[in-house]
Each structure stands twice: as structure tokens, then as C-alpha cells.
Amino acid sequence: MAENTFEYRNYRGSIQVDTADFSLSGKILHIEEDYSYKADTFEELEVEFKKQVDKHMQACLDAGQTPPFQEKISGTI
């Protein structure tokens, strides 16, 4: 069975396929901010998703906030 989401550090991300041009994209789910990613292959899409999760977590830390899906993390990602 195929998964339609990625999971990393308790975050989930969508996987979308545009059948017109077969491009791949997605976004981090269940957060207010828009963290999107695009790639040419599913493997690359997963890498881009993980980069966006790390970026979101660091942005939370930089703003003095606790990332929403992480119980304990250090001061840097």
C-alpha cells in the first residue's frame, strides 16, 4: 500500500502529484505557516520535506517558541 504522507520528527507532510506534468510537491501538514517543497523524484521530495521540517523547527527556536511536534530539542537543529 502506498503512503500519501511523509513523516519526520513527528511532522507529517503531503505528497501531491500533478498528472498534467507529473511534477511532485507537498507541504508540511497541521501547522499554520506555509512550508512547501517540490522535487523531480519521490526520494528528492522526501529530502526536501525533511529540509523544510528542519527549517520550521529552527524558525520556532529562533522565535523563542517550542516546535509543535517535538517534545525536547536542543538549541539548534
HUGIMO-V617033 format. One record per residue. N is the residue number from 1. RES is the residue in three letters. D_FIRST is the distance of its C-alpha to the first C-alpha in whole Angstrom. Layout:
# HUGIMO-V617033
n	res	d_first
N	RES	D_FIRST
N	RES	D_FIRST
This chain:
# HUGIMO-V617033
n	res	d_first
1	MET	0
2	ALA	4
3	GLU	7
4	ASN	10
5	THR	12
6	PHE	14
7	GLU	16
8	TYR	19
9	ARG	22
10	ASN	21
11	TYR	21
12	ARG	18
13	GLY	17
14	SER	16
15	ILE	14
16	GLN	16
17	VAL	17
18	ASP	20
19	THR	20
20	ALA	24
21	ASP	24
22	PHE	20
23	SER	21
24	LEU	19
25	SER	20
26	GLY	19
27	LYS	21
28	ILE	22
29	LEU	21
30	HIS	23
31	ILE	26
32	GLU	29
33	GLU	30
34	ASP	28
35	TYR	26
36	SER	25
37	TYR	23
38	LYS	23
39	ALA	22
40	ASP	22
41	THR	19
42	PHE	15
43	GLU	17
44	GLU	20
45	LEU	19
46	GLU	18
47	VAL	21
48	GLU	23
49	PHE	21
50	LYS	22
51	LYS	26
52	GLN	26
53	VAL	25
54	ASP	28
55	LYS	30
56	HIS	29
57	MET	30
58	GLN	33
59	ALA	34
60	CYS	34
61	LEU	36
62	ASP	39
63	ALA	39
64	GLY	40
65	GLN	37
66	THR	34
67	PRO	31
68	PRO	29
69	PHE	26
70	GLN	28
71	GLU	30
72	LYS	32
73	ILE	33
74	SER	36
75	GLY	38
76	THR	36
77	ILE	32
